[in-house]
C-alpha cells in the first residue's frame, strides 16, 4: 500500500515537473496562434484604399461627393475594381443616370489591366443595369 502511494506521488510530481517545463512554450504557441485572429501579421507594401469616406457620404445621401471620393480612389489605385462598381451603382440606382454609368464603365474597362477584373466589371455592370 505504501509502495502504491509512493508511486502515485512520484507520478504526480512528474506531471507537475512536465507541466512547469512545457507550460510556457505551449501557452506562448497557442497565444500567438489565437492572437493572429485579431492581429494578423500580414503586411501590405503600400497603404490600402480608404472606402469609409465615400461610403459614409453615400449613406448620407451625398451621392456626388461619394462619386468624387470613389474617383479619387480609382485615380490613386488604378488596379482597384471596387470604385468603378460603386460609381456605376450610384449612377444607376441613386442618380438614375445611365449615360454617366456607361462612361464610368467604359473608363474602367479601358484602365483595368487584368482580364478577370474587366470581366467582373462587365458582369457587375450588367447586373446593376438589370440586363
Backbone as a printed PyTorch tensor [residue, N CA C, xyz], in Angstrom:
tensor([[[  0.8170,  -1.1800,   0.0000],
         [  0.0000,   0.0000,   0.0000],
         [  0.8720,   1.2580,   0.0000]],

        [[  1.9230,   1.2300,   0.8020],
         [  2.8270,   2.3780,   0.8590],
         [  3.5500,   2.5170,  -0.4800]],

        [[  3.8670,   1.4260,  -1.1190],
         [  4.5500,   1.4730,  -2.4060],
         [  3.6300,   2.0840,  -3.4670]],

        [[  2.3480,   1.7450,  -3.4350],
         [  1.3950,   2.3070,  -4.3870],
         [  1.2390,   3.8090,  -4.1620]],

        [[  1.1860,   4.2470,  -2.9020],
         [  1.0690,   5.6610,  -2.5560],
         [  2.3120,   6.4280,  -3.0230]],

        [[  3.4780,   5.8320,  -2.8390],
         [  4.7260,   6.4680,  -3.2790],
         [  4.7580,   6.5780,  -4.8030]],

        [[  4.2680,   5.5550,  -5.4840],
         [  4.2180,   5.5880,  -6.9410],
         [  3.2780,   6.6880,  -7.4380]],

        [[  2.1370,   6.8450,  -6.7760],
         [  1.1860,   7.9000,  -7.1410],
         [  1.8210,   9.2700,  -6.9340]],

        [[  2.5230,   9.4570,  -5.8120],
         [  3.1960,  10.7340,  -5.5370],
         [  4.2830,  11.0020,  -6.5740]],

        [[  5.0000,   9.9830,  -6.9660],
         [  6.0540,  10.1240,  -7.9630],
         [  5.4630,  10.5110,  -9.3260]],

        [[  4.3560,   9.8920,  -9.7010],
         [  3.6880,  10.2250, -10.9630],
         [  3.1730,  11.6590, -10.9340]],

        [[  2.5760,  12.0600,  -9.8180],
         [  2.0670,  13.4250,  -9.6900],
         [  3.2070,  14.4390,  -9.7600]],

        [[  4.3290,  14.1470,  -9.1360],
         [  5.4810,  15.0380,  -9.1970],
         [  5.9940,  15.1490, -10.6300]],

        [[  5.9990,  14.0410, -11.3480],
         [  6.4170,  14.0550, -12.7520],
         [  5.4930,  14.9130, -13.6130]],

        [[  4.2030,  14.8050, -13.3560],
         [  3.2360,  15.6150, -14.1060],
         [  3.4660,  17.0980, -13.8240]],

        [[  3.7230,  17.4490, -12.5800],
         [  3.9720,  18.8450, -12.2120],
         [  5.2370,  19.3670, -12.8850]],

        [[  6.3070,  18.5690, -12.8720],
         [  7.5660,  18.9930, -13.4950],
         [  7.3770,  19.1640, -15.0100]],

        [[  6.7160,  18.2250, -15.6400],
         [  6.4610,  18.3250, -17.0860],
         [  5.5970,  19.5500, -17.3960]],

        [[  4.6010,  19.8120, -16.5630],
         [  3.7380,  20.9750, -16.7600],
         [  4.5290,  22.2720, -16.6330]],

        [[  5.4330,  22.3340, -15.6690],
         [  6.2530,  23.5350, -15.4870],
         [  7.1770,  23.7360, -16.6810]],

        [[  7.7210,  22.6580, -17.2030],
         [  8.6400,  22.7740, -18.3290],
         [  7.9370,  23.0520, -19.6600]],

        [[  6.8170,  22.4120, -19.9050],
         [  6.1360,  22.5360, -21.1860],
         [  5.0280,  23.5880, -21.2050]],

        [[  4.6050,  24.0600, -20.0460],
         [  3.5090,  25.0270, -19.9730],
         [  3.7860,  26.3360, -20.6900]],

        [[  4.8910,  27.0270, -20.3580],
         [  5.1330,  28.3250, -21.0140],
         [  5.2760,  28.2570, -22.5440]],

        [[  6.0570,  27.3060, -23.0990],
         [  6.1220,  27.2890, -24.5690],
         [  4.7820,  26.9380, -25.2200]],

        [[  4.0350,  26.0690, -24.5800],
         [  2.7230,  25.7040, -25.1250],
         [  1.7780,  26.8950, -25.0790]],

        [[  1.7570,  27.6090, -23.9660],
         [  0.9050,  28.7880, -23.8440],
         [  1.3200,  29.8660, -24.8450]],

        [[  2.6210,  30.0690, -25.0320],
         [  3.1080,  31.0590, -25.9980],
         [  2.6520,  30.6860, -27.4090]],

        [[  2.8060,  29.4310, -27.7680],
         [  2.4110,  28.9750, -29.0990],
         [  0.9070,  29.1640, -29.3200]],

        [[  0.1070,  28.7200, -28.3750],
         [ -1.3430,  28.8410, -28.5180],
         [ -1.7790,  30.3050, -28.5000]],

        [[ -1.1210,  31.1210, -27.6860],
         [ -1.4400,  32.5410, -27.6340],
         [ -1.1270,  33.2520, -28.9380]],

        [[ -0.0050,  32.9110, -29.5490],
         [  0.3380,  33.5270, -30.8290],
         [ -0.6500,  33.1170, -31.9180]],

        [[ -1.0290,  31.8640, -31.9160],
         [ -1.9940,  31.3870, -32.9180],
         [ -3.3430,  32.0920, -32.7440]],

        [[ -3.7990,  32.2160, -31.5040],
         [ -5.0760,  32.8890, -31.2560],
         [ -4.9610,  34.3890, -31.5260]],

        [[ -3.8260,  34.9730, -31.2320],
         [ -3.6300,  36.4010, -31.4530],
         [ -3.6650,  36.7790, -32.9210]],

        [[ -3.2840,  35.8850, -33.7970],
         [ -3.3080,  36.1750, -35.2330],
         [ -4.7280,  36.3570, -35.7560]],

        [[ -5.7020,  35.8490, -35.0290],
         [ -7.0890,  36.0790, -35.4170],
         [ -7.4460,  37.5560, -35.2940]],

        [[ -6.9010,  38.2160, -34.2720],
         [ -7.2310,  39.6110, -34.0070],
         [ -6.1800,  40.5770, -34.5500]],

        [[ -4.9460,  40.1570, -34.6040],
         [ -3.8540,  40.9930, -35.0710],
         [ -3.0400,  40.2240, -36.1140]],

        [[ -3.5330,  40.1580, -37.3410],
         [ -2.8060,  39.3910, -38.3510],
         [ -1.4490,  40.0170, -38.6320]],

        [[ -0.4910,  39.1770, -38.9580],
         [  0.8570,  39.6830, -39.2190],
         [  1.0800,  39.9280, -40.7140]],

        [[ -0.0130,  39.9860, -41.4810],
         [  0.0870,  40.2630, -42.9040],
         [  0.4290,  41.7400, -43.1010]],

        [[  1.3920,  41.9990, -43.9510],
         [  1.8290,  43.3670, -44.2280],
         [  1.5330,  43.6990, -45.6820]],

        [[  1.1690,  44.9400, -45.9360],
         [  0.9350,  45.4090, -47.2880],
         [  2.0940,  46.2900, -47.7070]],

        [[  2.4410,  46.2350, -48.9780],
         [  3.5760,  47.0140, -49.4710],
         [  3.2170,  48.4900, -49.6160]],

        [[  1.9380,  48.7950, -49.6970],
         [  1.5030,  50.1860, -49.8060],
         [  0.1990,  50.3460, -49.0260]],

        [[ -0.1830,  51.5820, -48.7120],
         [ -1.4320,  51.7820, -47.9750],
         [ -2.6330,  51.2980, -48.7870]],

        [[ -3.6250,  50.8210, -48.0930],
         [ -4.8280,  50.3270, -48.7460],
         [ -5.8330,  51.4690, -48.9320]],

        [[ -6.7030,  51.3690, -49.9490],
         [ -7.6740,  52.4350, -50.1980],
         [ -8.6390,  52.6040, -49.0270]],

        [[ -9.0340,  53.8360, -48.8090],
         [ -9.9470,  54.1800, -47.7210],
         [-11.3590,  54.3440, -48.2910]],

        [[-12.1680,  53.3200, -48.1580],
         [-13.5190,  53.3500, -48.7010],
         [-14.5300,  53.9610, -47.7320]],

        [[-14.1510,  54.1610, -46.4940],
         [-15.0940,  54.6330, -45.4820],
         [-15.6890,  55.9930, -45.7840]],

        [[-14.8860,  56.9150, -46.2900],
         [-15.3790,  58.2720, -46.5330],
         [-16.4470,  58.2860, -47.6290]],

        [[-16.1690,  57.7130, -48.8260],
         [-17.2470,  57.7280, -49.8270],
         [-18.4590,  56.8880, -49.4240]],

        [[-18.2420,  55.8190, -48.6690],
         [-19.3770,  55.0090, -48.2110],
         [-20.2640,  55.8150, -47.2830]],

        [[-19.6510,  56.5850, -46.3660],
         [-20.4480,  57.3820, -45.4350],
         [-21.1700,  58.5150, -46.1690]],

        [[-20.5300,  59.0900, -47.1780],
         [-21.1910,  60.1440, -47.9540],
         [-22.3810,  59.5700, -48.7240]],

        [[-22.2170,  58.3700, -49.2360],
         [-23.3400,  57.7460, -49.9420],
         [-24.4830,  57.4560, -48.9780]],

        [[-24.1570,  56.9670, -47.8060],
         [-25.1850,  56.6660, -46.8140],
         [-25.9210,  57.9280, -46.3790]],

        [[-25.2160,  59.0570, -46.3960],
         [-25.8290,  60.3280, -46.0120],
         [-26.6010,  60.9670, -47.1610]],

        [[-26.6050,  60.3530, -48.3290],
         [-27.3260,  60.8830, -49.4700],
         [-26.5250,  61.8760, -50.2890]],

        [[-25.2390,  61.9960, -50.0160],
         [-24.3630,  62.9050, -50.7640],
         [-23.7250,  62.1290, -51.9140]],

        [[-24.5070,  61.8480, -52.9200],
         [-24.0860,  60.9420, -53.9820],
         [-22.9710,  61.5100, -54.8530]],

        [[-23.0320,  62.7850, -55.1820],
         [-21.9670,  63.3890, -55.9920],
         [-20.6370,  63.3770, -55.2460]],

        [[-20.6860,  63.6650, -53.9390],
         [-19.4650,  63.6350, -53.1380],
         [-18.9320,  62.2100, -53.0130]],

        [[-19.8430,  61.2480, -52.9300],
         [-19.4270,  59.8430, -52.8670],
         [-18.7360,  59.4390, -54.1660]],

        [[-19.3110,  59.8310, -55.2880],
         [-18.6830,  59.5080, -56.5730],
         [-17.3170,  60.1700, -56.6650]],

        [[-17.2070,  61.4150, -56.1970],
         [-15.9090,  62.1030, -56.2170],
         [-14.8880,  61.3470, -55.3680]],

        [[-15.3240,  60.8180, -54.2190],
         [-14.4210,  60.0360, -53.3800],
         [-13.9760,  58.7540, -54.0570]],

        [[-14.9130,  58.0870, -54.7240],
         [-14.5510,  56.8660, -55.4480],
         [-13.6510,  57.1710, -56.6420]],

        [[-13.8740,  58.3060, -57.2960],
         [-12.9910,  58.7000, -58.4040],
         [-11.5670,  58.9180, -57.9010]],

        [[-11.4560,  59.5100, -56.7230],
         [-10.1250,  59.7250, -56.1400],
         [ -9.4380,  58.3900, -55.8490]],

        [[-10.1930,  57.4500, -55.3180],
         [ -9.6270,  56.1200, -55.0530],
         [ -9.2050,  55.4630, -56.3660]],

        [[-10.0570,  55.5610, -57.3860],
         [ -9.7360,  54.9480, -58.6840],
         [ -8.4950,  55.5850, -59.2940]],

        [[ -8.3230,  56.8780, -59.0500],
         [ -7.1470,  57.5650, -59.5800],
         [ -5.8830,  57.1520, -58.8280]],

        [[ -5.9920,  57.0460, -57.5070],
         [ -4.8330,  56.6770, -56.6860],
         [ -4.4840,  55.1960, -56.7850]],

        [[ -5.4810,  54.3640, -57.0290],
         [ -5.2880,  52.9090, -57.1060],
         [ -5.8830,  52.4130, -58.4240]],

        [[ -5.1810,  52.5710, -59.5290],
         [ -5.7540,  52.2490, -60.8380],
         [ -6.1220,  50.7800, -61.0340]],

        [[ -5.5570,  49.8900, -60.2590],
         [ -5.8810,  48.4730, -60.4300],
         [ -7.0630,  48.0310, -59.5640]],

        [[ -7.6550,  48.9400, -58.7860],
         [ -8.8010,  48.6110, -57.9340],
         [-10.0800,  48.5530, -58.7660]],

        [[-10.8270,  47.5130, -58.6040],
         [-12.0800,  47.3020, -59.3240],
         [-13.2660,  47.9360, -58.6000]],

        [[-13.2650,  47.8720, -57.2970],
         [-14.4190,  48.2680, -56.5000],
         [-14.8890,  49.7090, -56.7330]],

        [[-13.9930,  50.7060, -56.8830],
         [-14.5100,  52.0700, -57.0700],
         [-15.3910,  52.2050, -58.3160]],

        [[-15.0540,  51.4930, -59.3730],
         [-15.8520,  51.5710, -60.5960],
         [-17.2360,  50.9630, -60.3860]],

        [[-17.2750,  49.8310, -59.7000],
         [-18.5600,  49.1830, -59.4260],
         [-19.4240,  50.0940, -58.5590]],

        [[-18.8200,  50.6990, -57.5400],
         [-19.5790,  51.5870, -56.6520],
         [-20.0970,  52.8140, -57.4040]],

        [[-19.2600,  53.4060, -58.2600],
         [-19.6980,  54.5910, -59.0130],
         [-20.8150,  54.2380, -59.9910]],

        [[-20.7130,  53.0860, -60.6230],
         [-21.7720,  52.6430, -61.5380],
         [-23.0610,  52.4230, -60.7590]],

        [[-22.9470,  51.8000, -59.6070],
         [-24.1260,  51.5370, -58.7860],
         [-24.7990,  52.8430, -58.3580]],

        [[-24.0250,  53.8080, -57.9000],
         [-24.5980,  55.0980, -57.5040],
         [-25.2420,  55.7840, -58.7020]],

        [[-24.5590,  55.7680, -59.8420],
         [-25.0860,  56.4390, -61.0370],
         [-26.4150,  55.8390, -61.4740]],

        [[-26.5310,  54.5300, -61.4240],
         [-27.7550,  53.8880, -61.9000],
         [-28.8540,  53.8610, -60.8520]],

        [[-28.5260,  53.4920, -59.6250],
         [-29.5790,  53.3090, -58.6300],
         [-29.9740,  54.5970, -57.9220]],

        [[-29.0280,  55.4530, -57.6450],
         [-29.3310,  56.6680, -56.8920],
         [-29.6280,  57.8520, -57.8140]],

        [[-28.7890,  58.0560, -58.8290],
         [-28.9090,  59.2330, -59.6900],
         [-29.7250,  58.9610, -60.9510]],

        [[-29.9420,  57.6970, -61.2800],
         [-30.6810,  57.2830, -62.4720],
         [-30.0870,  57.9020, -63.7500]],

        [[-28.7520,  57.8820, -63.8120],
         [-28.0400,  58.4770, -64.9440],
         [-27.2840,  57.3640, -65.6770]],

        [[-27.9500,  56.7690, -66.6640],
         [-27.3450,  55.6330, -67.3730],
         [-26.1830,  56.0760, -68.2560]],

        [[-26.2240,  57.3030, -68.7570],
         [-25.1030,  57.7870, -69.5720],
         [-23.8280,  57.9000, -68.7410]],

        [[-23.9660,  58.4250, -67.5610],
         [-22.8050,  58.5460, -66.6710],
         [-22.2830,  57.1760, -66.2850]],

        [[-23.1990,  56.2610, -65.9880],
         [-22.7900,  54.8980, -65.6410],
         [-22.0380,  54.2570, -66.7910]],

        [[-22.4980,  54.4850, -68.0200],
         [-21.8210,  53.9280, -69.1870],
         [-20.4250,  54.5390, -69.3490]],

        [[-20.3010,  55.8410, -69.1110],
         [-18.9880,  56.4870, -69.1870],
         [-18.0250,  55.9040, -68.1470]],

        [[-18.5280,  55.7100, -66.9380],
         [-17.6910,  55.1380, -65.8730],
         [-17.2790,  53.7200, -66.2470]],

        [[-18.2220,  52.9640, -66.7760],
         [-17.9230,  51.5890, -67.1930],
         [-16.8430,  51.5740, -68.2720]],

        [[-17.0000,  52.4040, -69.3050],
         [-16.0120,  52.4470, -70.3820],
         [-14.6420,  52.8830, -69.8690]],

        [[-14.6410,  53.8500, -68.9690],
         [-13.3790,  54.3180, -68.3880],
         [-12.7080,  53.1940, -67.5910]],

        [[-13.5110,  52.4820, -66.7920],
         [-12.9720,  51.3750, -66.0040],
         [-12.4240,  50.2610, -66.8700]],

        [[-13.1590,  49.9140, -67.9120],
         [-12.7130,  48.8570, -68.8280],
         [-11.3920,  49.2420, -69.4830]],

        [[-11.2370,  50.5180, -69.8160],
         [-10.0100,  50.9440, -70.5030],
         [ -8.8050,  50.9950, -69.5580]],

        [[ -9.0520,  51.1900, -68.2530],
         [ -7.9300,  51.3300, -67.3240],
         [ -7.5390,  50.0460, -66.5950]],

        [[ -8.4890,  49.1540, -66.3870],
         [ -8.1800,  47.9280, -65.6450],
         [ -7.2680,  47.0380, -66.4750]],

        [[ -6.2110,  46.5670, -65.8580],
         [ -5.2030,  45.7850, -66.5810],
         [ -5.5330,  44.3020, -66.6520]],

        [[ -6.0710,  43.7620, -65.5820],
         [ -6.3310,  42.3190, -65.5390],
         [ -7.6210,  41.9760, -66.2710]],

        [[ -7.5650,  40.9350, -67.0680],
         [ -8.7320,  40.4870, -67.8260],
         [ -9.8620,  40.0590, -66.8870]],

        [[ -9.5230,  39.4030, -65.7730],
         [-10.5400,  38.9810, -64.8020],
         [-11.2900,  40.1830, -64.2380]],

        [[-10.5660,  41.2690, -63.9590],
         [-11.2110,  42.4710, -63.4340],
         [-12.1490,  43.0770, -64.4730]],

        [[-11.7480,  43.0930, -65.7230],
         [-12.6110,  43.6330, -66.7800],
         [-13.8760,  42.7890, -66.9350]],

        [[-13.7280,  41.4680, -66.8530],
         [-14.9020,  40.5910, -66.9350],
         [-15.8240,  40.8060, -65.7370]],

        [[-15.2210,  40.9320, -64.5710],
         [-16.0270,  41.1460, -63.3670],
         [-16.7670,  42.4830, -63.4500]],

        [[-16.1000,  43.5220, -63.9430],
         [-16.7500,  44.8220, -64.0930],
         [-17.9020,  44.7290, -65.0960]],

        [[-17.6940,  44.0230, -66.1890],
         [-18.7650,  43.8620, -67.1870],
         [-19.9540,  43.1150, -66.5840]],

        [[-19.6760,  42.0680, -65.8260],
         [-20.7620,  41.3150, -65.1850],
         [-21.5000,  42.1700, -64.1670]],

        [[-20.7490,  42.9330, -63.3660],
         [-21.3780,  43.7950, -62.3650],
         [-22.2180,  44.8780, -63.0430]],

        [[-21.7210,  45.4390, -64.1230],
         [-22.4460,  46.4790, -64.8550],
         [-23.7750,  45.9410, -65.3790]],

        [[-23.7170,  44.7570, -65.9730],
         [-24.9540,  44.1460, -66.4820],
         [-25.9240,  43.8220, -65.3320]],

        [[-25.3820,  43.3560, -64.2150],
         [-26.2410,  43.0110, -63.0740],
         [-26.9090,  44.2460, -62.4700]],

        [[-26.1590,  45.3180, -62.3560],
         [-26.7150,  46.5360, -61.7910],
         [-27.7640,  47.1310, -62.7400]],

        [[-27.4970,  47.0690, -64.0240],
         [-28.4610,  47.5760, -65.0230],
         [-29.6920,  46.6930, -65.0980]],

        [[-29.5500,  45.4540, -64.6890],
         [-30.6770,  44.5430, -64.7340],
         [-30.8200,  43.8050, -66.0500]],

        [[-29.7130,  43.7120, -66.7840],
         [-29.7360,  43.0090, -68.0780],
         [-29.7310,  41.5040, -67.8930]]])
